[in-house]
């Protein structure tokens, strides 16, 4: 069994989201890089070690 986490990466310029499955260890590395302000390194790590989610996700938010 493999434990994975879902990571949403939102591009700053386009506002579009990509979703990746990563191990908890990679998720911690990503958090540390983003917290340090190194989003470029985080993006490269995500592309290298993440598995892109191949299905489309649709999230609807209802406002009441």
N, C-alpha and C positions, 0 to 999 in steps of 0.2 A: 504494500500500500504506500502511496506517495501523498504527502500533505502538500497542498499548493494554496496560494492566495491569489485573488483576482486584483490586478492593478489596472487602474484607469490612467492613461496618459493623455492629457489634453494639450494640444499644441497651442502656443500663445498666439500665433499669427492667424490661424484659421478657426480656432475655437472648436475643432472637431476632436472627438475622443477615439482612442484606440485602446483595446483591452488585451491584457496579457496575463497568462498564468505563470507564476514564479514560485520558487521555494521560499519558505519563511526567511532563510538566510539571505537570499538575494533581495527580498523585500526590505530587510534591515539595512543592507548596503545602499539600496536606493534611497531610503529615508535619510541616511547619513549624508549622502551626496547632495540631495535636494536641500537639506537643512544647512549644509555648508555653502549653498549657492551655486553648486556645480551641476546645473541641469544638463549641460552637454554631456558630461561623463555619465550621468544617470541614464540619459537616453541611449547612449552606446552600450551600457551594461544591460539595459532592458532588451535591446535588439539582439544582443549576443546571447543572453542567458534566459530570456523569456520566451514562452510559447505563445504566439499570437492566437487569440480566440478567433476561430473560423466561422462563428455563427453571428448573426446580427442580433444585437440587443436593442430593445426598445423600452425606454423607461418613460412612463407617463406620471406626471405629478398633478394631482387634483387639488385645486384650491377651493376652500369652503369659506 
